[in-house]
Amino acid sequence: MLYNAALEHRRTAYRKAGVTVRYGDQSGELKDIRADDPDGQGRWSFSSQQATLRRLDKAFAAFFARLKAGRRPGFPRFKGGGRFGTVTWPKDGDGCRWDSQPEHPTATFVRLQGVGHVRVHQHRPVRGRVKTISVKREGIRWYLILACEDVPADRLPATGAVVGLDMGVASLVTTSDGEHLASPRHLATSAERLAAAQRGLARKKRGSKRRRKAVARVAALHAKVGRQRLDSAHKAALALVRDYDLIAHEDLRVANMTRSASGTSERPGRNVAAKSGLNRSILDAGWGVFLSVLADKAESAGRELIAVEPRNTSRTCSRCGHCAPENRRTQAAFACTACGHTAHADENAAINILRAGLALRDAAKAA
């Protein structure tokens, strides 16, 4: 595999000669590698192989970024066949061709260099001009992913309404209008089946056919949870984009919020079990997926999306502005110690988020 060979090249060059090999060096050698191996590496698309080398380069860049930040670095590892599930062609027509048999009356095909024409189940029309084509494997399923340019926007009519969103675990989203969008908790729903599948996997002998089937079953369950979570995010985001012209939400750093609290052997973390449970709930709620989908839909619909600093939004009274930790007595109850205002804690936070978003919009217009 090209990825593993390029990784070994970098490791060996640094270990034996102290030389740092970069993407440009390996890309320059790719032409000779293909010429020496016409029936192997020479069969595949040159541009897709360059994309693989870029992927390795990004892995090293992320490693050095973690090292610089003082986090546990995690050196890039060799990948087995089951861990390398995506191949990308950066340009349609260069090693690949979408709709390669346009004269076919009923089916759609994509042509991949080294593979040939592959029939595609096209679930919706392609809009814009196809730029990048990727083939992705999830368990026993294969997906074709198209990235398109010049996609026409679906502008929605103005409603004149604005809203603030507070993200949560009990409710995925609470709006400043007092609406609570439920968190589906798909991982929790499938927890028993996943646990049974993982117990079965643990009993299988490594390298056996039965273990491969058990691995595929666990992967299929996780993939189903991912699809369910993405579907829920699309439905919730679409409902908000249809109803509101401006949406203010918390500027959340989900990766930082869900970082492990275990610490190190020298400095072990505290309340690790509780933090682990909270991380699991945050990830199951799918905040990151929802915000990403919401941003895409808002841009396509011509809606305004504003990210707000979330600090103290749940501790500040939306009526008088008094901020104190004692204002939020429980997870759901807010009672201001200054003016006595009471409300649902998430609704109070959503109102503060909306006000902050409107202030940011007005400041941007005045600048």
CORDA-V68204 format. One line per field, one symbol per residue. ss: DSSP state (2 for helix, 1 for strand, 0 for the rest). psi: psi as a letter, one per 30 degrees, with the letter a starting at -180 (. if undefined). burial: # if it has 9 or more other C-alpha atoms within 8 Angstrom, else .. A space follows every 50 residues. Layout:
BEGIN
ss: ???
psi: ???
burial: ???
END
This chain:
BEGIN
ss: 02222222222222222000002222222222222200002220022222 22222222222222222200000000000022200111100000011100 00000001111100011111000000001111111111001111111110 00000000000111111000111110000111000222202222222222 22000000222222222222222222222222222222222220011111 00022220000010000100022222222222222022222222222222 20011111000000010000001022210000111000000111222222 22222222222222220
psi: keeeeeeeeeeeeeeffgkjkleeeeeffeeeeeefiefcffflkeeeee eeeeeeeeeeeeeeeeeefgljeikklkklefgigkkkjfkkfifljkhf iffkfflklkkkkfeakkkkjjflkkkakkekkkkkkjbgkkkkkkkllh kkkiklkkfgkllkkkkleekekklffgkjjkjfheeeegeeeeeeeeee effkkkfleeeeeeeeeeeeeeeeeeeeeeeeeeeeeeeeeefkekkklk ikieeefgkkgfaleeilllheeeeeeeeeeeeefheeeeeeeeeeeeee fglkkkkkkfkgfffkkfefgkkkffejeaefkkjkfefgkklkeeeeee eeeeeeeeeeeeeeef.
burial: .###.##.##.###......#.#..##.....##..##..#####.#### ####.##.##..##.##.....#.....#.....#.######.####### .......######...##.#.......#.#########.....#.#.#.. ...........########.######...##.#.##...#...#..##.# #..#......##.##########.#..###.###.###..#..####### .......#..#.......#..#..##.##.#######.##..###.#### ########.#..######....#...##....####....#.######## ########.##......
END
